[in-house]
Amino acid sequence: MNFLSCKSYCSNELSDPSLTNDCERTVTYLSSLSDNIYQSRAHSCIYLYYWLYKDVLKKNESKYDTSKLYQKFLSVYAEYGNDSKLCNDYKEYINKNIFEKIEKLINLYEDFQKFENSSQKTKDQDCKYAKTCSDSYNLYAKDFCNDIWNPFCVKLENFKERYDAIMKSVTTCGEEVPRTLPSMVGNCIATISVLVVMVLLVSTVLFILYNFKLLPSRMQNRVQSTKIIQDYMGQEEYELHQTSEVSKTNAKARPYNLAYQSVECT
């Protein structure tokens, strides 16, 4: 596969010139994925879908939805005699509702990290982040926790544990910022044993989200209790913490890194 033919195929397949570079980047990504037997196919394919949804379609006014755009890019990849069914087994995860819930969880964790990292946990300063988190938690609970087997509800319950642990030692935010959050286990009428079974089931069946590394440094290596946020957030979280040029160079070497992926089809 050479760069000029890849660019030509992408231009011919797409009526939107603004998507050509993303098409080339996707073809390169799929080629790397196909060649790398050690890379998780499920993780990489699901991350690709989320990248198309979040980073490509949201920055372009496009007639495509995520599924159609992926199929367009895949048709270019198939022009080179490659596997036209690559990633097809994971298309069930192309779901706008799922993507939107993921983004809500991402924002929830990021807001709380701002509070955790703040040296000014007072009513007039960064307690606003904790208040935002408590309000968001209660709002999301109504959407995420209608179903006892919903993995997003499990992630909210995990967030409650983290929030409660941090807020236990915070006495400077005032009464309007709750020290604890209501348990979603009770809302779902779930016993502890059912919750354990749920977490085990989710960890083997649904690899949608990455258990955030948005943690204090001493907790970065904590064993994951679920894999709810693994595939969508693993790479994005990696990029979030890479600020130096050296880090970016290292990121380019990772075959599943789309943000830094070379657009040269090889």
C-alpha positions in Angstrom: 0.0 0.0 0.0 1.5 3.4 -0.9 0.6 6.8 0.3 -0.6 8.2 -3.1 -2.9 5.4 -3.8 -4.3 5.5 -0.3 -5.0 9.2 -0.6 -6.6 8.7 -3.9 -8.9 5.9 -2.7 -9.9 8.0 0.3 -10.7 11.0 -1.9 -12.7 8.8 -4.3 -14.7 7.1 -1.5 -15.5 10.3 0.4 -17.5 13.3 -0.8 -16.1 15.3 2.1 -12.5 16.4 1.6 -12.1 17.3 5.3 -12.3 13.6 6.1 -9.5 12.5 3.8 -6.7 12.7 6.4 -8.8 10.8 8.9 -9.4 8.1 6.3 -5.7 7.7 5.7 -5.1 7.6 9.4 -7.7 4.9 9.8 -6.3 2.8 7.0 -2.8 3.0 8.6 -4.3 2.2 12.0 -6.1 -0.9 10.6 -3.0 -2.1 8.9 -1.0 -1.8 12.1 -3.7 -3.6 14.0 -3.8 -6.4 11.5 0.0 -6.9 11.6 0.3 -6.7 15.4 -0.7 -10.1 16.8 -0.1 -8.9 20.4 -2.5 -6.0 20.2 -6.0 -6.6 21.6 -8.4 -6.6 18.6 -11.5 -5.9 20.7 -9.8 -3.0 22.6 -8.5 -1.5 19.4 -11.6 -1.8 17.3 -13.9 -0.3 20.0 -11.4 2.5 20.5 -11.5 3.2 16.8 -15.3 3.6 16.8 -15.1 6.0 19.7 -12.4 8.0 18.0 -14.5 8.3 14.9 -17.4 9.5 17.0 -15.6 11.9 19.3 -12.6 13.2 17.4 -13.6 13.0 13.8 -17.4 13.5 13.4 -17.7 16.1 16.2 -15.1 18.4 14.6 -16.6 18.0 11.1 -20.1 18.8 9.8 -20.7 15.5 8.1 -23.5 13.5 6.6 -22.1 10.3 8.0 -22.8 8.6 11.3 -20.2 6.6 13.0 -21.1 3.3 11.5 -21.4 4.6 7.9 -18.1 6.5 8.2 -16.3 3.4 9.5 -17.7 1.3 6.6 -16.4 4.0 4.2 -13.0 3.9 5.7 -13.0 0.1 5.8 -13.9 -0.1 2.1 -10.7 1.8 1.4 -8.7 -0.6 3.6 -10.3 -3.5 1.7 -9.2 -2.1 -1.7 -5.7 -3.3 -0.9 -6.9 -6.9 -0.5 -7.1 -6.7 3.3 -9.6 -8.2 5.6 -12.9 -6.3 4.9 -14.4 -7.8 8.0 -11.8 -6.4 10.4 -13.5 -5.1 13.5 -17.0 -6.2 12.3 -17.4 -8.4 15.3 -17.5 -5.4 17.6 -20.0 -3.2 15.6 -22.6 -3.6 18.3 -20.7 -1.1 20.4 -21.3 1.7 17.8 -24.1 3.3 19.8 -24.5 7.0 20.3 -26.3 6.5 23.6 -23.3 4.5 24.9 -20.9 7.1 23.6 -22.8 9.9 25.4 -22.8 8.0 28.7 -19.1 7.4 28.4 -18.5 11.2 27.9 -20.6 11.9 31.0 -18.5 9.6 33.1 -15.3 11.0 31.7 -16.4 14.5 32.7 -17.5 13.3 36.1 -14.1 11.8 36.9 -12.1 14.8 35.4 -14.1 17.3 37.5 -13.4 15.3 40.6 -9.7 15.0 39.8 -9.6 18.9 39.7 -11.1 18.9 43.2 -8.7 16.3 44.5 -5.7 18.1 43.1 -6.7 21.5 44.3 -4.9 23.1 47.2 -7.9 25.4 47.8 -10.8 23.2 48.8 -13.0 26.0 50.1 -16.5 27.3 49.4 -15.2 30.2 47.4 -12.7 28.2 45.4 -12.6 24.7 44.1 -15.4 23.1 46.2 -17.4 24.0 43.1 -16.0 20.9 41.4 -17.2 18.6 44.2 -20.6 20.3 44.0 -20.8 19.7 40.3 -19.8 16.1 40.8 -22.5 15.5 43.4 -25.1 17.1 41.2 -24.0 15.2 38.1 -23.9 11.9 40.1 -27.5 12.3 41.2 -28.6 13.2 37.6 -26.8 10.3 36.0 -28.1 7.9 38.5 -31.6 8.4 37.1 -30.4 7.5 33.6 -27.8 4.8 34.4 -29.4 2.9 37.2 -32.8 1.9 36.0 -31.4 -1.6 35.2 -29.6 -3.6 37.9 -27.3 -5.1 35.3 -26.2 -1.8 33.8 -22.4 -1.4 33.8 -22.7 2.3 33.9 -24.4 2.1 37.2 -21.6 -0.1 38.5 -19.2 2.7 37.5 -21.3 5.3 39.3 -21.1 3.1 42.5 -17.4 3.0 42.1 -17.3 6.8 41.8 -19.3 7.1 45.0 -16.7 5.1 46.9 -14.0 7.4 45.7 -16.0 10.5 46.4 -16.9 9.4 49.9 -13.3 8.5 50.8 -12.0 11.9 49.7 -14.8 14.0 51.2 -14.5 12.2 54.6 -11.5 14.4 55.4 -12.8 17.6 53.7 -14.5 20.0 56.2 -14.2 23.3 54.3 -16.8 23.1 51.5 -19.9 23.9 53.5 -23.2 22.1 53.9 -24.2 22.6 50.3 -21.6 20.0 49.2 -22.5 16.6 50.5 -19.9 14.5 52.3 -21.3 11.3 50.9 -23.3 10.3 47.9 -26.4 8.0 47.9 -25.7 4.4 47.0 -26.9 3.1 43.7 -26.9 -0.5 45.0 -29.8 0.4 47.2 -31.6 2.1 44.3 -31.3 -1.0 42.2 -32.5 -3.2 45.1 -29.2 -5.1 44.7 -27.4 -7.2 47.3 -23.7 -7.1 47.7 -23.5 -10.6 46.2 -25.4 -9.5 43.1 -23.1 -6.6 42.7 -20.1 -8.9 42.8 -21.6 -11.1 40.1 -22.4 -8.0 38.1 -18.9 -6.8 38.2 -17.5 -10.2 37.2 -20.0 -10.4 34.3 -19.2 -6.9 33.1 -15.5 -7.5 33.2 -15.8 -10.5 30.8 -18.5 -9.4 28.5 -18.5 -5.6 28.1 -15.2 -3.9 27.5 -16.7 -0.5 26.8 -15.1 1.8 29.3 -11.7 2.2 30.9 -11.3 2.1 34.7 -9.9 5.6 34.9 -6.3 6.3 35.7 -7.5 9.7 36.9 -6.2 8.8 40.4 -3.7 10.1 42.9 -0.2 8.8 41.9 -0.1 6.4 44.8 -3.2 4.7 43.4 -2.2 4.5 39.8 -1.5 0.8 39.9 -4.7 -0.2 41.7 -6.1 -3.4 40.4 -9.2 -2.7 38.2 -12.5 -3.8 39.7 -14.3 -3.6 36.4 -13.2 -3.0 32.8 -16.1 -0.8 32.1 -14.0 2.1 30.7 -11.1 0.2 29.2 -11.4 0.4 25.5 -12.8 3.9 25.0 -10.7 5.7 27.5 -7.4 3.8 27.6 -5.8 5.7 24.8 -7.4 9.0 25.5 -6.2 8.9 29.1 -2.7 8.1 27.9 -2.7 11.1 25.6 -4.1 13.4 28.3 -1.0 12.8 30.5 1.6 13.1 27.7 2.7 16.7 27.5 6.3 16.5 26.4 7.6 16.0 22.8 9.3 12.8 24.0 6.1 11.4 25.2 4.4 12.2 21.9 7.2 10.5 20.1 6.6 7.4 22.2 2.9 7.6 21.6 3.4 7.5 17.9 5.0 4.1 18.2 1.8 2.7 19.7 -0.2 1.1 16.9 -3.5 1.9 18.5 -2.8 5.6 19.0 -5.0 7.4 16.5 -4.3 10.9 17.7 -0.7 10.7 16.8 -1.0 8.2 14.0 0.9 8.9 10.9 -1.3 9.5 7.8 1.1 7.7 5.5 -0.5 4.5 4.3 2.2 1.9 4.2 
